[in-house]
């Protein structure tokens, strides 16, 4: 996970080590090395403008700094990179706490989940439902994907496996109406959180994007979570941008990170939209879910001492 960025960061530190002889690092000396590092980041699926911002901040931190030969340049460069990530990334809201706070007021927390086909949206919903259930939060799933054949059955199968109820309707039904009715049901039965599964759609499909807008307008979700496949590279950034512009995104669920050796798309979707990664899928089991934090990501890329 994130191995490519780790490798490129180590290579940057090695090149800088050859320059340092107890003297200041000049901007001229750094320019070529950082330009190559920028291309390395882009190769690791970091968006171009994000890679530019990172390398510019690295230049500001390293130009003019005096690093004795006795110092470990690897440590210094890793710490600088970690500090940059800390300054750029957002920590997510504590969804569990927000759910409990609203539930105490007698209202269900409405979580609307979106994503294109194939990103692992339904499995991610099941992981999230299981995660919340383990914390003692009552969960109701809503099969509002009335478009794709088999979508509701897939969600029902997951719901049965983790032991949570699911509301469904006939295929072809208005998904906004399905979600609205489910909310009324949740209020009567005192469920704390409703997780709405919407139809997977390409971000270029205007009709389906309009359907998402309608669902959002009708149910007024507390949080709109976009599921992003870490393996899709720069397309993940484009999906994040379009969904955020068209429907609005409050945060991301990043899937398939266990198979992603690069890691750049996860950083980029957050930094290009200004919205946090909230959850990360780290494997195939329902328990393979991590609540994202900046320090979790920094430890994966840089190590625990940066």
Phi, psi and omega per residue, in radians:
X1 nan 2.166 3.132
X2 1.097 0.359 -3.075
X3 -1.089 -0.614 -3.091
X4 -1.120 -0.782 -3.133
X5 -1.171 -0.696 3.090
X6 -1.013 -0.772 -3.130
X7 -1.089 -0.783 -3.107
X8 -1.186 -0.611 3.119
X9 -1.154 -0.705 3.104
X10 -1.115 -0.696 -3.140
X11 -1.154 -0.663 3.085
X12 -1.054 -0.804 -3.125
X13 -1.104 -0.673 3.125
X14 -1.103 -0.725 -3.141
X15 -1.181 -0.662 3.125
X16 -1.175 -0.569 -3.131
X17 -1.018 -0.602 -3.105
X18 -1.245 -0.323 -3.121
X19 -1.538 -0.427 -2.904
X20 -1.522 2.083 3.095
X21 -2.379 1.005 -3.096
X22 0.908 0.885 3.116
X23 -2.590 2.981 3.126
X24 -1.240 2.527 3.041
X25 -1.520 2.115 -3.123
X26 -1.437 2.743 3.116
X27 -1.112 -0.617 3.137
X28 -1.108 -0.743 3.138
X29 -1.146 -0.617 -3.103
X30 -1.330 -0.507 -2.946
X31 -0.938 -0.920 -3.089
X32 -1.153 -0.696 -3.120
X33 -1.147 -0.768 -3.129
X34 -1.234 -0.548 3.069
X35 -1.114 -0.725 3.105
X36 -1.169 -0.672 3.109
X37 -1.128 -0.642 3.084
X38 -1.055 -0.771 3.103
X39 -1.138 -0.603 3.074
X40 -1.105 -0.726 3.115
X41 -1.115 -0.745 3.120
X42 -1.087 -0.702 3.085
X43 -1.096 -0.431 3.120
X44 -1.614 0.361 3.082
X45 1.276 0.281 2.990
X46 -1.373 2.296 -3.132
X47 -1.048 2.593 -3.032
X48 -0.975 -0.856 -3.090
X49 -1.164 -0.563 3.089
X50 -1.202 -0.745 3.105
X51 -1.066 -0.680 3.104
X52 -1.111 -0.751 -3.137
X53 -1.121 -0.738 -3.121
X54 -1.107 -0.813 -3.100
X55 -1.204 -0.579 3.092
X56 -1.148 -0.735 3.105
X57 -1.162 -0.645 3.072
X58 -1.096 -0.719 3.123
X59 -1.066 -0.764 3.139
X60 -1.081 -0.623 -3.120
X61 -1.325 -0.564 -2.996
X62 -1.736 -0.510 -3.136
X63 -1.129 2.255 3.105
X64 1.449 -0.098 3.138
X65 -1.373 2.504 3.104
X66 -1.779 2.104 -3.106
X67 -2.152 1.866 3.120
X68 -1.054 2.655 -3.138
X69 -1.102 -0.399 3.138
X70 -1.282 -0.280 -3.140
X71 -1.383 2.634 3.093
X72 -1.472 1.853 -3.084
X73 -1.116 -0.609 3.096
X74 -0.958 -0.808 -3.115
X75 -1.120 -0.753 -3.101
X76 -1.133 -0.789 -3.133
X77 -1.173 -0.723 3.130
X78 -1.106 -0.711 3.121
X79 -1.139 -0.693 3.110
X80 -1.096 -0.752 3.133
X81 -1.134 -0.730 3.122
X82 -1.085 -0.743 3.137
X83 -1.105 -0.629 3.109
X84 -1.149 -0.785 3.104
X85 -1.072 -0.697 3.113
X86 -1.061 -0.679 -3.088
X87 -1.318 -0.459 -3.029
X88 -1.667 -0.654 -3.042
X89 -1.454 2.758 3.097
X90 -1.870 2.445 2.929
X91 -1.391 2.504 -3.080
X92 -1.374 2.860 2.998
X93 -1.194 2.724 3.061
X94 -1.461 1.625 -3.054
X95 -1.044 -0.725 -3.131
X96 -1.026 -0.762 3.140
X97 -1.144 -0.728 -3.140
X98 -1.134 -0.661 3.103
X99 -1.096 -0.830 -3.121
X100 -1.091 -0.712 -3.129
X101 -1.085 -0.735 3.136
X102 -1.274 -0.637 -3.141
X103 -1.100 -0.622 3.114
X104 -1.104 -0.395 3.103
X105 -1.540 0.025 3.118
X106 1.468 0.317 -3.120
X107 -2.128 2.439 3.068
X108 -1.344 2.517 3.063
X109 -1.464 2.237 -3.043
X110 -1.817 2.027 -3.102
X111 -2.016 1.997 -3.105
X112 -1.770 2.170 -3.066
X113 -1.913 2.286 -3.082
X114 -2.215 2.894 3.068
X115 2.842 2.767 3.113
X116 -1.389 2.887 3.130
X117 -1.059 2.389 3.014
X118 1.587 0.013 -3.102
X119 -1.472 -0.173 -3.097
X120 1.636 0.527 -3.054
X121 -1.088 -0.873 -3.072
X122 -1.143 -0.727 3.086
X123 -1.106 -0.673 3.121
X124 -1.142 -0.657 3.075
X125 -1.073 -0.751 3.129
X126 -1.110 -0.727 3.102
X127 -1.072 -0.777 -3.128
X128 -1.126 -0.753 3.119
X129 -1.078 -0.756 3.122
X130 -1.117 -0.738 3.119
X131 -1.024 -0.798 -3.127
X132 -1.245 -0.689 3.115
X133 -1.051 -0.704 3.118
X134 -1.066 -0.404 3.124
X135 -1.615 0.146 3.102
X136 1.420 0.322 3.129
X137 -1.679 2.252 3.138
X138 -1.346 2.246 -2.997
X139 -2.101 2.398 2.997
X140 -2.155 2.165 3.078
X141 -1.616 2.562 -3.136
X142 -2.193 2.056 3.140
X143 -1.503 1.405 -3.117
X144 -1.593 0.126 3.001
X145 -1.522 1.601 3.136
X146 -1.755 0.274 -3.036
X147 -1.789 -0.917 -3.031
X148 -1.525 2.180 3.118
X149 -1.026 2.268 3.105
X150 1.590 -0.164 -3.080
X151 -1.122 -0.748 -3.108
X152 -1.202 -0.700 3.119
X153 -1.088 -0.631 3.109
X154 -1.112 -0.764 3.125
X155 -1.159 -0.719 3.121
X156 -1.053 -0.721 3.136
X157 -1.069 -0.774 3.084
X158 -1.117 -0.750 -3.115
X159 -1.053 -0.722 3.113
X160 -1.136 -0.668 -3.107
X161 -1.159 -0.608 -3.106
X162 -1.757 -0.092 3.046
X163 1.332 0.769 3.041
X164 -2.212 2.613 -3.133
X165 -1.333 2.766 3.122
X166 -2.447 2.410 3.052
X167 -1.739 2.319 3.118
X168 -2.385 2.991 3.134
X169 -2.559 3.092 3.136
X170 -1.173 2.567 3.016
X171 -1.085 2.440 -3.084
X172 1.649 -0.174 3.101
X173 -1.187 2.760 3.088
X174 -1.233 1.989 -3.081
X175 -1.079 -0.557 3.106
X176 -1.144 -0.682 3.112
X177 -1.184 -0.681 3.103
X178 -1.057 -0.805 -3.130
X179 -1.147 -0.716 3.142
X180 -1.088 -0.804 3.135
X181 -1.104 -0.641 3.130
X182 -1.127 -0.621 3.111
X183 -1.125 -0.720 3.109
X184 -1.100 -0.716 3.105
X185 -1.086 -0.759 -3.118
X186 -1.113 -0.654 3.124
X187 -1.125 -0.718 -3.138
X188 -1.195 -0.666 -3.086
X189 -1.604 0.022 3.056
X190 1.118 0.647 3.022
X191 -1.274 2.496 -3.098
X192 -1.445 -0.591 -3.104
X193 -2.447 2.424 3.041
X194 -1.969 2.199 3.085
X195 -1.920 2.002 -3.058
X196 -1.691 2.063 3.066
X197 -1.551 2.035 -3.140
X198 -1.759 2.877 -3.111
X199 -1.140 2.336 3.034
X200 -1.148 2.378 -3.058
X201 -2.610 2.639 2.991
X202 -1.288 2.468 -3.098
X203 -1.185 -0.185 3.116
X204 -1.595 -0.088 -3.104
X205 -1.531 1.776 -3.028
X206 -1.160 -0.631 -3.140
X207 -1.116 -0.786 -3.140
X208 -1.231 -0.572 3.054
X209 -1.145 -0.627 3.089
X210 -1.119 -0.629 3.098
X211 -1.110 -0.721 3.094
X212 -1.077 -0.745 3.116
X213 -1.045 -0.689 -3.133
X214 -1.146 -0.782 3.106
X215 -1.020 -0.803 -3.134
X216 -1.080 -0.709 -3.134
X217 -1.163 -0.652 -3.087
X218 -1.342 -0.795 -3.020
X219 -1.608 -0.296 -3.132
X220 0.867 1.146 -3.068
X221 -1.099 2.590 3.049
X222 -1.281 -0.512 -3.102
X223 -2.629 2.301 3.076
X224 -1.896 1.982 -3.031
X225 -1.861 2.133 3.121
X226 -1.774 2.171 3.109
X227 -1.509 2.223 -3.085
X228 -2.168 2.318 3.093
X229 -1.506 2.049 -3.097
X230 -1.078 -0.378 -3.065
X231 -1.429 -0.139 -3.049
X232 -1.508 0.007 3.006
X233 1.063 -2.319 -3.061
X234 -1.138 -0.411 3.096
X235 -1.134 -0.519 3.084
X236 -1.076 -0.689 3.130
X237 -1.147 -0.732 3.126
X238 -1.145 -0.729 3.078
X239 -1.023 -0.826 -3.121
X240 -1.042 -0.758 -3.117
X241 -1.113 -0.826 -3.075
X242 -1.201 -0.793 3.114
X243 -1.051 -0.692 -3.138
X244 -1.168 -0.701 3.129
X245 -1.237 -0.701 -3.033
X246 -1.413 -0.775 -3.007
X247 -2.044 -0.529 -3.026
X248 1.698 2.282 3.126
X249 -2.212 2.346 3.093
X250 -1.716 -0.397 3.139
X251 -3.083 3.062 -3.034
X252 -2.152 2.563 2.916
X253 -1.927 1.959 -3.071
X254 -1.646 2.062 -3.074
X255 -1.806 2.857 3.010
X256 1.064 0.508 3.130
X257 -1.200 -0.415 3.128
X258 -1.161 -0.406 3.140
X259 -1.773 0.009 -3.048
X260 -1.725 1.870 -3.137
X261 -1.425 -0.271 -3.061
X262 -1.563 -1.103 3.057
X263 1.598 -0.167 -3.040
X264 -1.213 -0.538 -3.089
X265 -1.141 -0.629 3.129
X266 -1.093 -0.774 3.091
X267 -1.112 -0.727 -3.010
X268 -1.209 -0.686 -3.107
X269 -1.083 -0.615 3.124
X270 -1.282 -0.800 -3.055
X271 -1.280 -0.468 3.140
X272 -1.441 -0.375 -3.131
X273 -1.864 -0.335 -3.056
X274 1.318 0.308 3.141
X275 -2.009 2.559 -3.010
X276 -1.424 2.654 2.820
X277 -1.318 2.275 -3.071
X278 -1.829 -0.788 -3.140
X279 -2.301 2.684 3.121
X280 -2.269 2.268 3.039
X281 -1.553 2.219 -3.011
X282 -2.068 0.184 -3.128
X283 3.064 -2.896 -3.022
X284 -1.612 -0.371 -3.056
X285 -1.405 2.770 3.107
X286 -1.080 -0.491 -3.119
X287 -1.404 -0.114 -3.098
X288 -1.468 1.210 3.129
X289 -2.478 2.376 -3.132
X290 -2.202 2.362 2.980
X291 -1.330 2.149 -3.024
X292 -1.191 2.555 2.918
X293 -2.585 2.743 3.110
X294 -1.032 -0.711 -3.092
X295 -1.183 -0.570 3.075
X296 -1.082 -0.803 -3.128
X297 -1.163 -0.763 -3.132
X298 -1.071 -0.714 3.120
X299 -1.112 -0.660 -3.138
X300 -1.168 -0.630 -3.065
X301 -1.598 -0.761 -2.948
X302 -1.854 -0.535 -3.052
X303 1.989 2.991 -2.988
X304 -1.475 -0.148 -3.050
X305 -1.849 0.233 -3.074
X306 -1.620 nan nan
